[in-house]
Amino acid sequence: MTGSPVFFLPDNPNLRPREEVRIEQLAARPTPDGRRVRVQIQVTPFREQPNFEIALYDSARRRVGGTTVIAAMNFRMEFIVHLRGAAQPRGDYVLQADLYYDDPSAPQDRAEAVVHIPAPDADPGSGS
């Protein structure tokens, strides 16, 4: 057998057409240093690769981190989003994920998750 490998079987009934693709799960949790957020996203198994705009907003709804995914290859993905410009990052943040195909300003699905970044320990050497 020659040629390029086939990653998706187009007649697989489990793979959904683009209009049926949705964000099924979105989760966010801070890394131990409180300066980054681990993002996990799961989507409907797809025939056509979707795109994502992922943004992290502070309590004033200012964008403090994010990433763009073009032509996702997997149904389950994980990313690290770095917080930008937050001297003291503790507090509540909203992670927003938009799924789109053609126009990022008109997502076909959106999901949000709240992530709480706790205050750092007062005594980092205490071991607790």
N, CA, C and O atoms as a GROMACS GRO file, in nm:
protein
  512
    1MET      N    1   0.084  -0.117   0.000
    1MET     CA    2   0.000   0.000   0.000
    1MET      C    3   0.089   0.123   0.000
    1MET      O    4   0.179   0.134   0.083
    2THR      N    5   0.065   0.215  -0.090
    2THR     CA    6   0.146   0.336  -0.099
    2THR      C    7   0.058   0.459  -0.079
    2THR      O    8  -0.064   0.449  -0.076
    3GLY      N    9   0.123   0.572  -0.065
    3GLY     CA   10   0.048   0.697  -0.050
    3GLY      C   11   0.053   0.747   0.093
    3GLY      O   12   0.123   0.692   0.178
    4SER      N   13  -0.023   0.852   0.118
    4SER     CA   14  -0.028   0.916   0.249
    4SER      C   15  -0.111   0.833   0.346
    4SER      O   16  -0.206   0.766   0.305
    5PRO      N   17  -0.075   0.836   0.474
    5PRO     CA   18  -0.156   0.764   0.572
    5PRO      C   19  -0.294   0.829   0.585
    5PRO      O   20  -0.308   0.950   0.567
    6VAL      N   21  -0.393   0.748   0.616
    6VAL     CA   22  -0.529   0.797   0.635
    6VAL      C   23  -0.555   0.804   0.785
    6VAL      O   24  -0.550   0.702   0.854
    7PHE      N   25  -0.582   0.925   0.836
    7PHE     CA   26  -0.605   0.944   0.978
    7PHE      C   27  -0.752   0.932   1.015
    7PHE      O   28  -0.785   0.889   1.125
    8PHE      N   29  -0.841   0.969   0.924
    8PHE     CA   30  -0.984   0.962   0.948
    8PHE      C   31  -1.048   0.882   0.838
    8PHE      O   32  -1.015   0.896   0.720
    9LEU      N   33  -1.140   0.797   0.876
    9LEU     CA   34  -1.217   0.724   0.777
    9LEU      C   35  -1.344   0.802   0.750
    9LEU      O   36  -1.426   0.815   0.840
   10PRO      N   37  -1.363   0.855   0.630
   10PRO     CA   38  -1.476   0.945   0.604
   10PRO      C   39  -1.612   0.880   0.622
   10PRO      O   40  -1.711   0.951   0.646
   11ASP      N   41  -1.622   0.748   0.613
   11ASP     CA   42  -1.752   0.684   0.630
   11ASP      C   43  -1.774   0.633   0.772
   11ASP      O   44  -1.868   0.558   0.796
   12ASN      N   45  -1.691   0.672   0.866
   12ASN     CA   46  -1.707   0.634   1.006
   12ASN      C   47  -1.830   0.707   1.061
   12ASN      O   48  -1.832   0.830   1.063
   13PRO      N   49  -1.933   0.635   1.105
   13PRO     CA   50  -2.056   0.702   1.152
   13PRO      C   51  -2.039   0.778   1.282
   13PRO      O   52  -2.125   0.858   1.318
   14ASN      N   53  -1.930   0.756   1.354
   14ASN     CA   54  -1.905   0.829   1.479
   14ASN      C   55  -1.852   0.969   1.456
   14ASN      O   56  -1.857   1.053   1.546
   15LEU      N   57  -1.802   0.997   1.336
   15LEU     CA   58  -1.750   1.130   1.304
   15LEU      C   59  -1.863   1.216   1.254
   15LEU      O   60  -1.933   1.180   1.158
   16ARG      N   61  -1.882   1.332   1.318
   16ARG     CA   62  -1.996   1.417   1.289
   16ARG      C   63  -1.962   1.525   1.186
   16ARG      O   64  -1.847   1.570   1.180
   17PRO      N   65  -2.060   1.566   1.106
   17PRO     CA   66  -2.038   1.678   1.015
   17PRO      C   67  -2.020   1.807   1.093
   17PRO      O   68  -2.058   1.815   1.210
   18ARG      N   69  -1.962   1.906   1.031
   18ARG     CA   70  -1.925   2.030   1.100
   18ARG      C   71  -2.040   2.095   1.176
   18ARG      O   72  -2.018   2.149   1.284
   19GLU      N   73  -2.161   2.092   1.122
   19GLU     CA   74  -2.273   2.159   1.190
   19GLU      C   75  -2.315   2.090   1.320
   19GLU      O   76  -2.391   2.147   1.398
   20GLU      N   77  -2.267   1.968   1.343
   20GLU     CA   78  -2.300   1.895   1.467
   20GLU      C   79  -2.186   1.895   1.569
   20GLU      O   80  -2.200   1.836   1.677
   21VAL      N   81  -2.076   1.958   1.537
   21VAL     CA   82  -1.960   1.957   1.626
   21VAL      C   83  -1.980   2.061   1.736
   21VAL      O   84  -2.012   2.177   1.709
   22ARG      N   85  -1.959   2.018   1.860
   22ARG     CA   86  -1.977   2.104   1.977
   22ARG      C   87  -1.863   2.081   2.076
   22ARG      O   88  -1.794   1.979   2.072
   23ILE      N   89  -1.847   2.177   2.164
   23ILE     CA   90  -1.756   2.161   2.277
   23ILE      C   91  -1.830   2.077   2.380
   23ILE      O   92  -1.933   2.121   2.433
   24GLU      N   93  -1.781   1.960   2.409
   24GLU     CA   94  -1.848   1.870   2.502
   24GLU      C   95  -1.802   1.890   2.646
   24GLU      O   96  -1.879   1.871   2.740
   25GLN      N   97  -1.677   1.930   2.662
   25GLN     CA   98  -1.624   1.949   2.797
   25GLN      C   99  -1.513   2.053   2.793
   25GLN      O  100  -1.430   2.053   2.702
   26LEU      N  101  -1.513   2.141   2.892
   26LEU     CA  102  -1.408   2.241   2.907
   26LEU      C  103  -1.372   2.246   3.054
   26LEU      O  104  -1.459   2.262   3.140
   27ALA      N  105  -1.244   2.234   3.084
   27ALA     CA  106  -1.198   2.237   3.223
   27ALA      C  107  -1.072   2.321   3.231
   27ALA      O  108  -0.992   2.326   3.138
   28ALA      N  109  -1.055   2.387   3.345
   28ALA     CA  110  -0.937   2.470   3.367
   28ALA      C  111  -0.895   2.458   3.512
   28ALA      O  112  -0.979   2.456   3.603
   29ARG      N  113  -0.765   2.449   3.533
   29ARG     CA  114  -0.713   2.448   3.671
   29ARG      C  115  -0.576   2.516   3.670
   29ARG      O  116  -0.499   2.504   3.575
   30PRO      N  117  -0.548   2.588   3.779
   30PRO     CA  118  -0.421   2.660   3.784
   30PRO      C  119  -0.304   2.564   3.806
   30PRO      O  120  -0.319   2.458   3.866
   31THR      N  121  -0.189   2.603   3.755
   31THR     CA  122  -0.068   2.529   3.786
   31THR      C  123  -0.023   2.570   3.927
   31THR      O  124  -0.068   2.673   3.977
   32PRO      N  125   0.062   2.492   3.991
   32PRO     CA  126   0.102   2.523   4.129
   32PRO      C  127   0.163   2.663   4.147
   32PRO      O  128   0.151   2.721   4.254
   33ASP      N  129   0.229   2.717   4.044
   33ASP     CA  130   0.289   2.850   4.058
   33ASP      C  131   0.187   2.962   4.045
   33ASP      O  132   0.221   3.078   4.071
   34GLY      N  133   0.062   2.932   4.004
   34GLY     CA  134  -0.041   3.033   3.992
   34GLY      C  135  -0.025   3.129   3.877
   34GLY      O  136  -0.099   3.227   3.869
   35ARG      N  137   0.068   3.105   3.788
   35ARG     CA  138   0.094   3.195   3.676
   35ARG      C  139   0.047   3.138   3.542
   35ARG      O  140   0.054   3.204   3.438
   36ARG      N  141   0.000   3.014   3.547
   36ARG     CA  142  -0.046   2.948   3.426
   36ARG      C  143  -0.173   2.870   3.457
   36ARG      O  144  -0.201   2.837   3.572
   37VAL      N  145  -0.250   2.842   3.352
   37VAL     CA  146  -0.373   2.765   3.367
   37VAL      C  147  -0.369   2.649   3.269
   37VAL      O  148  -0.345   2.668   3.149
   38ARG      N  149  -0.393   2.529   3.320
   38ARG     CA  150  -0.400   2.410   3.235
   38ARG      C  151  -0.544   2.400   3.183
   38ARG      O  152  -0.639   2.399   3.261
   39VAL      N  153  -0.557   2.393   3.051
   39VAL     CA  154  -0.688   2.389   2.985
   39VAL      C  155  -0.705   2.253   2.921
   39VAL      O  156  -0.617   2.204   2.851
   40GLN      N  157  -0.821   2.193   2.945
   40GLN     CA  158  -0.857   2.068   2.879
   40GLN      C  159  -0.989   2.090   2.807
   40GLN      O  160  -1.084   2.145   2.862
   41ILE      N  161  -0.992   2.047   2.681
   41ILE     CA  162  -1.112   2.065   2.601
   41ILE      C  163  -1.140   1.935   2.525
   41ILE      O  164  -1.049   1.872   2.471
   42GLN      N  165  -1.265   1.898   2.523
   42GLN     CA  166  -1.308   1.779   2.449
   42GLN      C  167  -1.422   1.820   2.358
   42GLN      O  168  -1.514   1.892   2.399
   43VAL      N  169  -1.416   1.775   2.233
   43VAL     CA  170  -1.519   1.811   2.135
   43VAL      C  171  -1.579   1.686   2.073
   43VAL      O  172  -1.524   1.576   2.083
   44THR      N  173  -1.692   1.705   2.008
   44THR     CA  174  -1.757   1.599   1.933
   44THR      C  175  -1.659   1.544   1.830
   44THR      O  176  -1.591   1.623   1.764
   45PRO      N  177  -1.650   1.413   1.813
   45PRO     CA  178  -1.565   1.359   1.705
   45PRO      C  179  -1.609   1.418   1.570
   45PRO      O  180  -1.727   1.416   1.536
   46PHE      N  181  -1.513   1.470   1.496
   46PHE     CA  182  -1.544   1.548   1.376
   46PHE      C  183  -1.486   1.490   1.248
   46PHE      O  184  -1.387   1.417   1.250
   47ARG      N  185  -1.552   1.524   1.138
   47ARG     CA  186  -1.501   1.491   1.004
   47ARG      C  187  -1.410   1.601   0.953
   47ARG      O  188  -1.306   1.575   0.892
   48GLU      N  189  -1.449   1.726   0.979
   48GLU     CA  190  -1.370   1.842   0.938
   48GLU      C  191  -1.308   1.906   1.061
   48GLU      O  192  -1.374   1.920   1.164
   49GLN      N  193  -1.184   1.943   1.050
   49GLN     CA  194  -1.109   1.995   1.165
   49GLN      C  195  -1.157   2.135   1.203
   49GLN      O  196  -1.152   2.227   1.122
   50PRO      N  197  -1.202   2.151   1.327
   50PRO     CA  198  -1.247   2.283   1.372
   50PRO      C  199  -1.131   2.370   1.420
   50PRO      O  200  -1.019   2.322   1.440
   51ASN      N  201  -1.161   2.496   1.439
   51ASN     CA  202  -1.068   2.593   1.495
   51ASN      C  203  -1.123   2.638   1.630
   51ASN      O  204  -1.242   2.625   1.658
   52PHE      N  205  -1.033   2.692   1.714
   52PHE     CA  206  -1.073   2.739   1.846
   52PHE      C  207  -1.005   2.871   1.878
   52PHE      O  208  -0.889   2.892   1.842
   53GLU      N  209  -1.077   2.957   1.945
   53GLU     CA  210  -1.020   3.076   2.007
   53GLU      C  211  -1.043   3.057   2.157
   53GLU      O  212  -1.157   3.047   2.202
   54ILE      N  213  -0.934   3.052   2.232
   54ILE     CA  214  -0.942   3.028   2.376
   54ILE      C  215  -0.886   3.151   2.446
   54ILE      O  216  -0.774   3.194   2.419
   55ALA      N  217  -0.967   3.209   2.537
   55ALA     CA  218  -0.927   3.331   2.606
   55ALA      C  219  -0.950   3.316   2.755
   55ALA      O  220  -1.045   3.252   2.799
   56LEU      N  221  -0.861   3.378   2.832
   56LEU     CA  222  -0.872   3.380   2.977
   56LEU      C  223  -0.893   3.525   3.018
   56LEU      O  224  -0.814   3.613   2.982
   57TYR      N  225  -1.002   3.550   3.095
   57TYR     CA  226  -1.039   3.685   3.137
   57TYR      C  227  -1.031   3.698   3.288
   57TYR      O  228  -1.066   3.606   3.361
   58ASP      N  229  -0.984   3.815   3.334
   58ASP     CA  230  -0.984   3.841   3.477
   58ASP      C  231  -1.121   3.890   3.522
   58ASP      O  232  -1.214   3.895   3.441
   59SER      N  233  -1.134   3.926   3.649
   59SER     CA  234  -1.264   3.966   3.704
   59SER      C  235  -1.317   4.095   3.642
   59SER      O  236  -1.437   4.121   3.647
   60ALA      N  237  -1.230   4.176   3.584
   60ALA     CA  238  -1.271   4.299   3.515
   60ALA      C  239  -1.300   4.273   3.367
   60ALA      O  240  -1.325   4.366   3.291
   61ARG      N  241  -1.298   4.148   3.327
   61ARG     CA  242  -1.324   4.102   3.190
   61ARG      C  243  -1.216   4.150   3.091
   61ARG      O  244  -1.243   4.170   2.972
   62ARG      N  245  -1.094   4.167   3.144
   62ARG     CA  246  -0.978   4.196   3.057
   62ARG      C  247  -0.914   4.064   3.017
   62ARG      O  248  -0.899   3.974   3.100
   63ARG      N  249  -0.876   4.054   2.891
   63ARG     CA  250  -0.810   3.933   2.845
   63ARG      C  251  -0.668   3.931   2.900
   63ARG      O  252  -0.589   4.023   2.876
   64VAL      N  253  -0.635   3.824   2.974
   64VAL     CA  254  -0.503   3.815   3.036
   64VAL      C  255  -0.425   3.693   2.985
   64VAL      O  256  -0.315   3.665   3.032
   65GLY      N  257  -0.483   3.621   2.891
   65GLY     CA  258  -0.415   3.506   2.833
   65GLY      C  259  -0.503   3.442   2.727
   65GLY      O  260  -0.622   3.469   2.718
   66GLY      N  261  -0.441   3.357   2.647
   66GLY     CA  262  -0.519   3.288   2.547
   66GLY      C  263  -0.434   3.223   2.440
   66GLY      O  264  -0.311   3.234   2.440
   67THR      N  265  -0.502   3.154   2.350
   67THR     CA  266  -0.436   3.088   2.239
   67THR      C  267  -0.537   3.064   2.128
   67THR      O  268  -0.658   3.068   2.151
   68THR      N  269  -0.487   3.041   2.009
   68THR     CA  270  -0.570   3.007   1.894
   68THR      C  271  -0.526   2.871   1.843
   68THR      O  272  -0.407   2.843   1.832
   69VAL      N  273  -0.623   2.786   1.811
   69VAL     CA  274  -0.596   2.655   1.754
   69VAL      C  275  -0.656   2.652   1.615
   69VAL      O  276  -0.775   2.677   1.598
   70ILE      N  277  -0.574   2.623   1.517
   70ILE     CA  278  -0.620   2.615   1.378
   70ILE      C  279  -0.614   2.469   1.335
   70ILE      O  280  -0.512   2.403   1.348
   71ALA      N  281  -0.727   2.419   1.284
   71ALA     CA  282  -0.738   2.282   1.232
   71ALA      C  283  -0.696   2.179   1.337
   71ALA      O  284  -0.597   2.108   1.320
   72ALA      N  285  -0.773   2.172   1.443
   72ALA     CA  286  -0.745   2.077   1.551
   72ALA      C  287  -0.738   1.935   1.496
   72ALA      O  288  -0.815   1.897   1.408
   73MET      N  289  -0.646   1.858   1.547
   73MET     CA  290  -0.625   1.721   1.500
   73MET      C  291  -0.690   1.618   1.590
   73MET      O  292  -0.714   1.504   1.548
   74ASN      N  293  -0.720   1.656   1.714
   74ASN     CA  294  -0.769   1.560   1.813
   74ASN      C  295  -0.902   1.604   1.872
   74ASN      O  296  -0.936   1.722   1.869
   75PHE      N  297  -0.976   1.509   1.924
   75PHE     CA  298  -1.104   1.537   1.990
   75PHE      C  299  -1.083   1.582   2.133
   75PHE      O  300  -1.168   1.651   2.190
   76ARG      N  301  -0.970   1.544   2.192
   76ARG     CA  302  -0.933   1.584   2.328
   76ARG      C  303  -0.799   1.656   2.321
   76ARG      O  304  -0.701   1.604   2.267
   77MET      N  305  -0.796   1.777   2.375
   77MET     CA  306  -0.675   1.858   2.369
   77MET      C  307  -0.644   1.916   2.506
   77MET      O  308  -0.732   1.931   2.590
   78GLU      N  309  -0.518   1.949   2.526
   78GLU     CA  310  -0.475   2.010   2.650
   78GLU      C  311  -0.372   2.117   2.618
   78GLU      O  312  -0.283   2.097   2.535
   79PHE      N  313  -0.385   2.232   2.685
   79PHE     CA  314  -0.296   2.346   2.661
   79PHE      C  315  -0.258   2.408   2.795
   79PHE      O  316  -0.324   2.386   2.897
   80ILE      N  317  -0.152   2.486   2.791
   80ILE     CA  318  -0.117   2.571   2.904
   80ILE      C  319  -0.132   2.714   2.857
   80ILE      O  320  -0.075   2.754   2.755
   81VAL      N  321  -0.211   2.793   2.932
   81VAL     CA  322  -0.229   2.935   2.902
   81VAL      C  323  -0.156   3.014   3.009
   81VAL      O  324  -0.178   2.993   3.128
   82HIS      N  325  -0.070   3.105   2.966
   82HIS     CA  326   0.007   3.189   3.058
   82HIS      C  327  -0.070   3.317   3.088
   82HIS      O  328  -0.125   3.380   2.998
   83LEU      N  329  -0.074   3.355   3.216
   83LEU     CA  330  -0.136   3.481   3.255
   83LEU      C  331  -0.039   3.593   3.225
   83LEU      O  332   0.078   3.586   3.262
   84ARG      N  333  -0.085   3.696   3.158
   84ARG     CA  334  -0.001   3.810   3.120
   84ARG      C  335  -0.042   3.933   3.198
   84ARG      O  336  -0.161   3.962   3.214
   85GLY      N  337   0.056   4.005   3.248
   85GLY     CA  338   0.031   4.134   3.310
   85GLY      C  339  -0.037   4.130   3.445
   85GLY      O  340  -0.090   4.232   3.488
   86ALA      N  341  -0.038   4.017   3.512
   86ALA     CA  342  -0.100   4.008   3.644
   86ALA      C  343   0.009   3.997   3.750
   86ALA      O  344   0.070   3.891   3.766
   87ALA      N  345   0.033   4.107   3.822
   87ALA     CA  346   0.137   4.105   3.925
   87ALA      C  347   0.100   4.008   4.037
   87ALA      O  348   0.185   3.933   4.085
   88GLN      N  349  -0.025   4.009   4.077
   88GLN     CA  350  -0.078   3.916   4.178
   88GLN      C  351  -0.192   3.840   4.113
   88GLN      O  352  -0.305   3.889   4.114
   89PRO      N  353  -0.167   3.723   4.056
   89PRO     CA  354  -0.270   3.656   3.977
   89PRO      C  355  -0.383   3.590   4.056
   89PRO      O  356  -0.474   3.534   3.995
   90ARG      N  357  -0.380   3.595   4.188
   90ARG     CA  358  -0.485   3.527   4.264
   90ARG      C  359  -0.622   3.587   4.231
   90ARG      O  360  -0.635   3.705   4.199
   91GLY      N  361  -0.724   3.502   4.240
   91GLY     CA  362  -0.860   3.546   4.215
   91GLY      C  363  -0.931   3.453   4.118
   91GLY      O  364  -0.881   3.346   4.084
   92ASP      N  365  -1.049   3.497   4.076
   92ASP     CA  366  -1.130   3.418   3.984
   92ASP      C  367  -1.112   3.467   3.841
   92ASP      O  368  -1.104   3.587   3.815
   93TYR      N  369  -1.105   3.372   3.750
   93TYR     CA  370  -1.089   3.399   3.607
   93TYR      C  371  -1.194   3.319   3.532
   93TYR      O  372  -1.242   3.217   3.580
   94VAL      N  373  -1.227   3.367   3.413
   94VAL     CA  374  -1.319   3.296   3.326
   94VAL      C  375  -1.243   3.253   3.201
   94VAL      O  376  -1.182   3.336   3.133
   95LEU      N  377  -1.248   3.125   3.174
   95LEU     CA  378  -1.190   3.070   3.052
   95LEU      C  379  -1.303   3.055   2.951
   95LEU      O  380  -1.406   2.994   2.980
   96GLN      N  381  -1.284   3.111   2.833
   96GLN     CA  382  -1.385   3.103   2.728
   96GLN      C  383  -1.324   3.035   2.606
   96GLN      O  384  -1.216   3.073   2.560
   97ALA      N  385  -1.394   2.936   2.553
   97ALA     CA  386  -1.350   2.865   2.434
   97ALA      C  387  -1.457   2.879   2.327
   97ALA      O  388  -1.573   2.844   2.350
   98ASP      N  389  -1.420   2.929   2.211
   98ASP     CA  390  -1.509   2.941   2.096
   98ASP      C  391  -1.465   2.843   1.990
   98ASP      O  392  -1.348   2.836   1.955
   99LEU      N  393  -1.560   2.765   1.938
   99LEU     CA  394  -1.535   2.671   1.830
   99LEU      C  395  -1.592   2.732   1.703
   99LEU      O  396  -1.707   2.776   1.700
  100TYR      N  397  -1.511   2.735   1.597
  100TYR     CA  398  -1.557   2.791   1.470
  100TYR      C  399  -1.490   2.720   1.355
  100TYR      O  400  -1.390   2.649   1.371
  101TYR      N  401  -1.547   2.739   1.238
  101TYR     CA  402  -1.488   2.685   1.116
  101TYR      C  403  -1.437   2.796   1.024
  101TYR      O  404  -1.321   2.794   0.984
  102ASP      N  405  -1.522   2.891   0.990
  102ASP     CA  406  -1.483   2.991   0.891
  102ASP      C  407  -1.457   3.129   0.950
  102ASP      O  408  -1.361   3.196   0.911
  103ASP      N  409  -1.539   3.172   1.042
  103ASP     CA  410  -1.533   3.308   1.093
  103ASP      C  411  -1.519   3.308   1.245
  103ASP      O  412  -1.614   3.270   1.315
  104PRO      N  413  -1.404   3.348   1.299
  104PRO     CA  414  -1.386   3.347   1.444
  104PRO      C  415  -1.481   3.442   1.518
  104PRO      O  416  -1.505   3.424   1.637
  105SER      N  417  -1.534   3.541   1.448
  105SER     CA  418  -1.627   3.633   1.514
  105SER      C  419  -1.769   3.578   1.520
  105SER      O  420  -1.858   3.640   1.579
  106ALA      N  421  -1.791   3.461   1.458
  106ALA     CA  422  -1.923   3.397   1.460
  106ALA      C  423  -1.907   3.250   1.499
  106ALA      O  424  -1.928   3.161   1.416
  107PRO      N  425  -1.869   3.224   1.625
  107PRO     CA  426  -1.848   3.084   1.666
  107PRO      C  427  -1.978   3.004   1.661
  107PRO      O  428  -2.086   3.058   1.685
  108GLN      N  429  -1.964   2.876   1.630
  108GLN     CA  430  -2.084   2.791   1.631
  108GLN      C  431  -2.108   2.729   1.766
  108GLN      O  432  -2.216   2.675   1.792
  109ASP      N  433  -2.009   2.736   1.854
  109ASP     CA  434  -2.030   2.690   1.991
  109ASP      C  435  -1.933   2.765   2.082
  109ASP      O  436  -1.824   2.805   2.042
  110ARG      N  437  -1.978   2.783   2.207
  110ARG     CA  438  -1.896   2.852   2.307
  110ARG      C  439  -1.916   2.781   2.440
  110ARG      O  440  -2.026   2.738   2.474
  111ALA      N  441  -1.807   2.770   2.515
  111ALA     CA  442  -1.814   2.713   2.649
  111ALA      C  443  -1.730   2.801   2.741
  111ALA      O  444  -1.633   2.864   2.698
  112GLU      N  445  -1.769   2.804   2.868
  112GLU     CA  446  -1.694   2.880   2.967
  112GLU      C  447  -1.670   2.794   3.091
  112GLU      O  448  -1.749   2.706   3.125
  113ALA      N  449  -1.560   2.823   3.156
  113ALA     CA  450  -1.526   2.756   3.282
  113ALA      C  451  -1.463   2.860   3.373
  113ALA      O  452  -1.388   2.946   3.328
  114VAL      N  453  -1.493   2.851   3.502
  114VAL     CA  454  -1.434   2.941   3.600
  114VAL      C  455  -1.315   2.871   3.663
  114VAL      O  456  -1.321   2.752   3.696
  115VAL      N  457  -1.208   2.945   3.679
  115VAL     CA  458  -1.090   2.891   3.746
  115VAL      C  459  -1.052   2.987   3.858
  115VAL      O  460  -1.048   3.108   3.838
  116HIS      N  461  -1.025   2.932   3.975
  116HIS     CA  462  -0.985   3.012   4.090
  116HIS      C  463  -0.836   2.990   4.114
  116HIS      O  464  -0.789   2.876   4.126
  117ILE      N  465  -0.763   3.100   4.120
  117ILE     CA  466  -0.620   3.093   4.152
  117ILE      C  467  -0.605   3.140   4.296
  117ILE      O  468  -0.628   3.257   4.326
  118PRO      N  469  -0.566   3.050   4.385
  118PRO     CA  470  -0.554   3.088   4.527
  118PRO      C  471  -0.434   3.178   4.553
  118PRO      O  472  -0.340   3.184   4.473
  119ALA      N  473  -0.439   3.246   4.665
  119ALA     CA  474  -0.324   3.329   4.707
  119ALA      C  475  -0.208   3.236   4.738
  119ALA      O  476  -0.228   3.126   4.790
  120PRO      N  477  -0.087   3.278   4.707
  120PRO     CA  478   0.028   3.193   4.740
  120PRO      C  479   0.043   3.178   4.890
  120PRO      O  480   0.001   3.265   4.967
  121ASP      N  481   0.103   3.069   4.931
  121ASP     CA  482   0.127   3.047   5.073
  121ASP      C  483   0.211   3.161   5.129
  121ASP      O  484   0.302   3.210   5.063
  122ALA      N  485   0.179   3.203   5.252
  122ALA     CA  486   0.253   3.310   5.315
  122ALA      C  487   0.398   3.271   5.340
  122ALA      O  488   0.488   3.354   5.330
  123ASP      N  489   0.419   3.143   5.372
  123ASP     CA  490   0.554   3.095   5.398
  123ASP      C  491   0.580   2.975   5.307
  123ASP      O  492   0.549   2.861   5.344
  124PRO      N  493   0.638   2.999   5.186
  124PRO     CA  494   0.657   2.888   5.094
  124PRO      C  495   0.748   2.780   5.148
  124PRO      O  496   0.744   2.668   5.097
  125GLY      N  497   0.830   2.808   5.247
  125GLY     CA  498   0.920   2.707   5.302
  125GLY      C  499   0.858   2.623   5.412
  125GLY      O  500   0.925   2.537   5.468
  126SER      N  501   0.730   2.647   5.444
  126SER     CA  502   0.669   2.575   5.555
  126SER      C  503   0.634   2.431   5.519
  126SER      O  504   0.617   2.348   5.608
  127GLY      N  505   0.623   2.401   5.388
  127GLY     CA  506   0.592   2.263   5.346
  127GLY      C  507   0.446   2.229   5.356
  127GLY      O  508   0.410   2.114   5.331
  128SER      N  509   0.359   2.323   5.391
  128SER     CA  510   0.216   2.292   5.399
  128SER      C  511   0.137   2.350   5.286
  128SER      O  512   0.016   2.332   5.280
   0.00000   0.00000   0.00000
